[in-house]
Amino acid sequence: MEALALVRHEWADGHRQLEAQRGDPRRYRRLVEQVEALTDELRRRVGGTYSLAELTAAYRDADTWARQTIADRAPGSGWPRDLALVLAAAFYAYQRGASDYLS
């Protein structure tokens, strides 16, 4: 599978996992706050004009800066176990702004 297709699949899975938490409003709200913090950081790092390839490149090293971003801006009980989920969900949301985004 092509690298872009693979990461987009990961991002979609993170989004689905996030949406599956709607039944627990407190947990869902906390996860959404973390996704928003990561989306803000993505905007700072990637900018407002970008391609899916550039976004994919940013995803490669995102674990490092995402961990620090959540720790600084939106920590919640047990947040490290949710890092992969919120990171993927943030990239899923942010991909829609890519210059070459096609759903």
Number of C-alpha atoms within 10 A of each C-alpha: 6 6 10 14 11 12 19 17 14 19 24 19 16 22 21 15 15 21 14 11 15 12 9 9 10 11 15 16 14 16 24 19 18 28 27 20 20 28 21 15 17 21 13 10 12 15 11 13 10 16 17 19 13 12 20 19 13 15 16 10 10 17 14 9 14 23 17 13 17 23 14 10 13 18 17 15 9 8 17 13 9 15 18 18 22 28 26 27 28 25 26 22 15 20 20 14 13 16 12 12 11 8 5
